[in-house]
């Protein structure tokens, strides 16, 4: 991630600027629509977005989760009226206090993705949802990285495969619920003309795993361990000294 940090500003601030470019606006629109679909049936009190800007604002506003907060290292959010900045791997949130976490390309542009996932798992309640958006290296977006100044965002990210991310989530106790691939056109302005709209439909049907972006939703499962019942102690058959211990029946017998 050293190449990304050479740019002016925090990676997520630069990514937010990229979302305002012609191709970036197309990406933001597709991702927002997918996020809206994936959280429309989610309920709860708190949804936390870690990293990136406010391009998902409309999608999150339509969710049924009451409070939505965006956290970043420089762009402060407000929690109960107090300004709050946070690192993605050190969230100032209590364990099991959040109903949903959104990571929009967060794992692409943090130095160490795995601690961020562990932190998200820590703050999520049991049965809470995590949504992860990432650039897919197994796509034209990944193949053409070398053509678009790979030291610049968005081309300088980790670009984790969806299967690798799925393995990480599984190790943390998450269960995969939904996975979608988006953007089957190459990242070229000429590819976003209406004449190539058929690529999106054909890609989603025939080669879905080669979309330029994937969106994963997983649920935090908590295994409930069944305590082992304490075994009853067996009473000794003989009293001290070798005499046999009388049974209840014998002790009540009238002599």
Secondary structure, 3 states (H helix, E strand, C coil): CHHHHCCCCCHHHHHHHHCCCHHHHHHHHHHHHHHHHHHCCCEEEEEEEECCCCCCHHHHHCCEEEEEEEECCCCCEEECCEEECCECCECCCCCCCEEEEEEECHHHHCCCHHHHHHHHHHHEEEEEEEEEEEECCCCHHHHCHHHCCCCCCCCCCCCCCHHHHHHHHHHCCEEEEEEEEECCCCCCHHHHCHHHCHHHHHHHHHCHHHCCEEEEEEEECCCCCCCCCCCCCCCCCECCCCCECCCHHHHCCCC
